[in-house]
Amino acid sequence: MASRSTEIKVRVRNALLAMQRYSWEQGVAAQSFLESGDSEMVVLFAREAVVRQLADGRTAVMGNLTAVTDPAAIGEALLAAAKSTSDPALKDAADRLLDWLLRRAPRNRDGTLYHLHDRPQVWVDSFYMAPPFLSAAGFHAEAMQQLRGLRRLLFDPRTGLLSHIWDDGLGGLARKAFWGVGNGWALAGMTRVIRTLPVAMSMERDTLIDWVREGVDACLPFMRSDGLFHDVIDDPSTFVETNLSQMLSYVLFRGMGEGWLGKSYVGQAETMRQAAHAKVDDLGFVQGVCASPHFDRAGTAPEGQAFFLLMEAAAEDFDRA
């Protein structure tokens, strides 16, 4: 079984490396190698991201110049690469990316980062893109401020789920839908911040654990019998999607392995993991994820490949715990 799992991971990895990647896709891919212990690949991804760093500090930018938080998805891997190599160019790149988030990037009046340059919008995706880097870089209070601001605008207390887009110009939600991958971004982002908060911030850590548990518990009742979800979690007319299962499985295995989630979730985590394994084709593509480049159908995407590897890394760490 172990050799079979290893063979699948190699195929998924190779397919990921073959795929073109925007800034957040480069970031989540690099994170998957970081959490898998592949430090050499982390350095390679970081160096390529720096090649595409803009003068304002945004990193790994290719094709989408309006992105505000997406370019920060590479941040934690960039910090790790700078530390492991002692390369001042990588350290400088990380500092410039931090300066972008802390001083240059557009925000609303409460200080919550916008997701795009050209619209006053807060997106659920940003839970994953900026706060983990901010916390890993030592700006823990800023990371928490971002998470609180995002949740304040996007959290639905009736369902416990998160909507996709808030628009300050509208004074309300531009997309109320409970997008599955969006909720996955949020839960995975908060999970990563939990892992980097210092002991002195135990109250903030407990708050995040509560938010993650609440989000997981809100999603799981919508899991289908095959271990997958619909693209919009509570809308069975939308297509069946693979990546939320991988994202939730990742979150659960990390939380259980690190002791901040109870092991009562292990059966559901494994069900979703096996559902994802069943979606890997002969070439190593994870089929049925919310598909790039438009994310309006089921197909393949770099983030789907990366979250398969993140899920596997978390599951293996859980087994060793």
C-alpha positions as CSV (number, residue, x, y, z in Angstrom):
1,M,0.0,0.0,0.0
2,A,2.8,2.4,0.9
3,S,4.5,1.9,-2.5
4,R,1.2,2.4,-4.3
5,S,0.7,5.7,-2.4
6,T,4.2,6.8,-3.2
7,E,3.7,6.1,-6.9
8,I,0.5,8.1,-7.0
9,K,2.2,11.0,-5.3
10,V,5.0,11.0,-7.8
11,R,2.5,11.1,-10.7
12,V,0.6,14.0,-9.0
13,R,3.8,15.8,-8.4
14,N,5.0,15.5,-12.0
15,A,1.7,16.6,-13.3
16,L,1.9,19.7,-11.1
17,L,5.3,20.6,-12.3
18,A,4.1,20.5,-15.9
19,M,1.3,22.9,-15.3
20,Q,1.4,26.7,-15.9
21,R,0.9,28.6,-12.7
22,Y,-0.3,32.1,-11.6
23,S,1.0,33.7,-8.4
24,W,-1.3,31.9,-5.9
25,E,-0.8,28.6,-7.8
26,Q,3.0,28.9,-7.5
27,G,2.5,29.7,-3.8
28,V,0.3,26.7,-3.0
29,A,2.5,24.4,-5.0
30,A,5.6,25.6,-3.1
31,Q,3.8,25.1,0.2
32,S,3.0,21.5,-0.8
33,F,6.7,20.9,-1.2
34,L,7.5,22.7,2.0
35,E,5.1,20.5,4.0
36,S,6.3,17.4,2.2
37,G,9.8,18.1,3.3
38,D,11.2,18.7,-0.2
39,S,13.5,21.6,0.7
40,E,15.3,21.5,-2.6
41,M,12.1,22.0,-4.5
42,V,11.1,24.8,-2.2
43,V,14.3,26.7,-3.1
44,L,13.6,26.2,-6.8
45,F,10.1,27.5,-6.5
46,A,11.2,30.5,-4.4
47,R,13.9,31.4,-6.9
48,E,11.6,31.4,-9.8
49,A,9.0,33.4,-7.9
50,V,11.6,36.1,-7.2
51,V,12.4,36.3,-11.0
52,R,8.8,37.5,-11.4
53,Q,8.8,40.0,-8.4
54,L,7.4,43.4,-9.3
55,A,8.9,46.7,-8.2
56,D,6.1,47.1,-5.6
57,G,7.1,43.8,-3.9
58,R,4.4,41.4,-5.2
59,T,6.0,38.1,-6.0
60,A,5.6,35.3,-8.6
61,V,3.4,37.7,-10.7
62,M,2.5,36.4,-14.1
63,G,-0.5,37.6,-16.2
64,N,-2.7,39.0,-13.4
65,L,-1.5,42.4,-12.4
66,T,-4.6,43.2,-10.3
67,A,-4.0,40.6,-7.7
68,V,-3.3,42.0,-4.2
69,T,-3.1,39.0,-1.8
70,D,-2.5,36.1,-4.3
71,P,1.3,37.0,-4.7
72,A,1.8,36.5,-0.9
73,A,0.9,32.8,-1.2
74,I,4.6,32.0,-1.9
75,G,5.7,33.9,1.3
76,E,6.2,31.1,3.8
77,A,8.1,29.0,1.2
78,L,10.2,32.1,0.4
79,L,11.1,32.6,4.0
80,A,12.1,28.9,4.3
81,A,14.2,29.1,1.2
82,A,15.9,32.3,2.4
83,K,16.7,30.6,5.8
84,S,18.0,27.3,4.3
85,T,20.2,29.0,1.7
86,S,21.2,32.2,3.6
87,D,20.8,33.9,0.2
88,P,20.4,37.6,0.8
89,A,18.4,38.0,-2.5
90,L,15.7,35.7,-1.2
91,K,15.7,37.5,2.2
92,D,15.3,40.8,0.4
93,A,12.5,39.5,-1.7
94,A,10.6,38.3,1.3
95,D,11.1,41.7,3.0
96,R,9.8,43.5,-0.1
97,L,6.8,41.2,-0.2
98,L,6.1,41.9,3.5
99,D,6.4,45.7,2.8
100,W,3.8,45.3,0.1
101,L,1.3,43.7,2.5
102,L,2.0,45.9,5.4
103,R,2.4,49.3,3.8
104,R,1.4,49.4,0.1
105,A,-1.5,47.1,-0.6
106,P,-5.0,48.6,-0.7
107,R,-7.3,48.0,2.3
108,N,-10.7,48.9,3.5
109,R,-11.2,51.4,6.3
110,D,-10.9,48.6,8.9
111,G,-7.5,47.6,7.5
112,T,-8.6,44.4,5.8
113,L,-6.7,43.8,2.5
114,Y,-8.6,43.9,-0.7
115,H,-8.2,41.0,-3.0
116,L,-7.9,43.1,-6.2
117,H,-6.4,46.4,-7.2
118,D,-9.3,47.6,-9.3
119,R,-12.3,46.7,-7.1
120,P,-13.0,47.4,-3.4
121,Q,-13.6,43.7,-2.7
122,V,-12.7,41.2,0.0
123,W,-12.5,37.6,-1.1
124,V,-12.6,34.4,0.9
125,D,-9.5,33.3,-1.0
126,S,-7.4,35.8,1.0
127,F,-7.7,33.7,4.2
128,Y,-5.1,31.5,2.7
129,M,-3.0,34.0,0.6
130,A,-1.7,36.5,3.2
131,P,-2.2,35.6,6.9
132,P,0.0,32.5,6.9
133,F,2.9,34.5,5.5
134,L,2.3,37.4,7.9
135,S,2.3,35.0,10.9
136,A,5.3,33.0,9.7
137,A,7.2,36.3,9.3
138,G,6.4,37.2,12.9
139,F,3.5,39.6,12.2
140,H,1.1,37.5,14.2
141,A,-1.2,40.4,15.3
142,E,-1.5,41.6,11.7
143,A,-2.3,38.0,10.6
144,M,-5.1,37.9,13.2
145,Q,-6.4,41.3,12.2
146,Q,-6.7,40.1,8.6
147,L,-8.5,36.9,9.6
148,R,-10.9,38.8,11.8
149,G,-11.7,41.3,9.1
150,L,-12.3,38.6,6.5
151,R,-14.5,36.6,8.8
152,R,-16.5,39.7,9.9
153,L,-17.5,40.4,6.3
154,L,-17.9,36.8,4.9
155,F,-19.1,34.6,7.7
156,D,-22.8,33.5,7.7
157,P,-23.9,32.8,11.3
158,R,-27.0,30.9,10.1
159,T,-25.0,28.2,8.3
160,G,-21.5,28.5,9.7
161,L,-20.2,28.8,6.2
162,L,-18.3,31.6,4.4
163,S,-19.6,33.6,1.4
164,H,-17.2,34.3,-1.5
165,I,-17.0,38.0,-2.1
166,W,-17.8,41.2,-0.2
167,D,-17.9,44.5,-2.1
168,D,-17.5,47.8,-0.2
169,G,-18.9,49.7,-3.2
170,L,-22.1,47.7,-2.9
171,G,-22.0,47.7,0.8
172,G,-22.8,44.0,0.8
173,L,-22.0,40.7,-0.7
174,A,-21.2,40.6,-4.4
175,R,-21.3,36.8,-4.3
176,K,-23.1,35.3,-1.4
177,A,-22.6,31.7,-2.6
178,F,-20.8,29.3,-0.2
179,W,-18.2,28.3,-2.6
180,G,-16.6,25.0,-1.6
181,V,-13.0,25.7,-2.5
182,G,-13.4,29.2,-0.9
183,N,-14.3,27.6,2.4
184,G,-11.4,25.3,1.9
185,W,-9.0,28.2,1.4
186,A,-10.2,29.7,4.6
187,L,-9.9,26.6,6.7
188,A,-6.5,25.7,5.3
189,G,-5.3,29.3,5.8
190,M,-6.4,29.4,9.4
191,T,-4.8,26.0,10.0
192,R,-1.5,27.3,8.8
193,V,-1.7,30.3,11.1
194,I,-2.5,28.1,14.1
195,R,0.7,26.3,13.4
196,T,2.8,29.5,13.6
197,L,1.3,31.5,16.4
198,P,3.5,31.8,19.5
199,V,2.7,30.3,22.9
200,A,1.9,33.8,24.2
201,M,-1.0,34.1,21.8
202,S,-2.9,31.1,23.2
203,M,-6.2,32.9,23.3
204,E,-5.9,33.8,19.6
205,R,-4.9,30.3,18.8
206,D,-8.0,29.0,20.6
207,T,-10.2,31.4,18.7
208,L,-8.8,30.1,15.4
209,I,-9.3,26.5,16.5
210,D,-12.9,27.3,17.3
211,W,-13.4,28.9,13.9
212,V,-11.8,26.0,12.1
213,R,-13.9,23.4,14.0
214,E,-17.0,25.4,13.3
215,G,-16.2,25.6,9.6
216,V,-15.4,21.9,9.3
217,D,-18.6,21.0,11.1
218,A,-20.6,23.3,8.8
219,C,-19.2,21.7,5.7
220,L,-19.2,18.0,6.6
221,P,-23.0,17.5,6.6
222,F,-23.0,18.3,2.9
223,M,-20.4,15.6,2.0
224,R,-21.8,13.2,-0.5
225,S,-21.8,9.4,-0.2
226,D,-18.8,9.4,-2.5
227,G,-16.7,11.6,-0.2
228,L,-17.0,14.7,-2.5
229,F,-18.9,18.0,-2.4
230,H,-20.8,20.2,-4.8
231,D,-19.0,23.3,-6.0
232,V,-21.4,25.5,-4.1
233,I,-21.6,23.5,-0.8
234,D,-25.3,23.7,-0.3
235,D,-26.4,23.7,-3.9
236,P,-26.7,20.2,-5.4
237,S,-27.4,21.7,-8.9
238,T,-23.7,22.7,-9.1
239,F,-21.0,20.4,-10.3
240,V,-19.4,17.7,-8.1
241,E,-16.0,18.9,-7.1
242,T,-12.8,17.2,-5.7
243,N,-10.7,19.9,-4.1
244,L,-12.8,20.8,-1.1
245,S,-12.5,17.1,0.0
246,Q,-8.7,17.4,-0.2
247,M,-8.6,20.7,1.6
248,L,-10.8,19.4,4.5
249,S,-8.9,16.2,4.7
250,Y,-5.7,18.3,5.0
251,V,-7.1,20.4,7.7
252,L,-8.4,17.4,9.7
253,F,-5.2,15.4,9.5
254,R,-3.2,18.5,10.6
255,G,-5.6,19.3,13.5
256,M,-5.8,15.7,14.7
257,G,-2.0,15.1,14.3
258,E,-1.2,18.3,16.3
259,G,-3.7,17.6,19.0
260,W,-6.1,20.5,18.5
261,L,-8.8,18.6,16.8
262,G,-10.3,15.4,18.3
263,K,-9.7,12.1,16.5
264,S,-13.4,11.6,16.0
265,Y,-12.9,13.1,12.5
266,V,-10.5,10.4,11.3
267,G,-13.1,8.4,9.4
268,Q,-14.3,11.4,7.5
269,A,-10.8,12.6,6.8
270,E,-9.9,9.2,5.4
271,T,-13.1,9.0,3.4
272,M,-12.4,12.3,1.6
273,R,-8.8,11.2,1.1
274,Q,-9.8,8.0,-0.6
275,A,-12.3,9.9,-2.7
276,A,-9.4,12.1,-3.9
277,H,-7.2,9.2,-4.6
278,A,-9.9,7.7,-6.8
279,K,-9.8,10.9,-8.9
280,V,-6.1,10.7,-9.9
281,D,-5.8,9.6,-13.6
282,D,-3.1,7.7,-15.2
283,L,-1.1,10.8,-15.9
284,G,-1.3,12.0,-12.3
285,F,-3.9,14.8,-12.8
286,V,-6.4,15.1,-10.0
287,Q,-9.6,15.2,-11.9
288,G,-12.8,16.9,-10.9
289,V,-11.3,19.9,-9.1
290,C,-12.6,23.4,-9.6
291,A,-10.8,23.9,-12.9
292,S,-8.4,26.5,-14.0
293,P,-8.3,29.0,-15.7
294,H,-11.9,30.1,-15.0
295,F,-13.0,27.8,-12.1
296,D,-16.5,27.4,-13.4
297,R,-16.4,23.7,-14.1
298,A,-14.8,20.4,-13.0
299,G,-11.4,19.7,-14.4
300,T,-7.8,20.1,-13.3
301,A,-5.9,22.9,-11.6
302,P,-2.4,23.4,-10.0
303,E,-4.1,24.0,-6.7
304,G,-5.9,20.6,-6.9
305,Q,-2.5,18.9,-7.5
306,A,-0.9,20.9,-4.6
307,F,-3.7,20.1,-2.1
308,F,-3.4,16.4,-2.9
309,L,0.2,16.6,-1.9
310,L,-0.6,18.7,1.2
311,M,-3.3,16.2,2.2
312,E,-0.8,13.4,1.9
313,A,1.8,15.1,3.9
314,A,-0.7,15.9,6.7
315,A,-2.0,12.3,6.6
316,E,1.5,10.8,6.8
317,D,2.4,13.2,9.7
318,F,-0.8,12.1,11.5
319,D,0.2,8.4,11.1
320,R,3.6,9.1,12.6
321,A,2.2,11.2,15.5
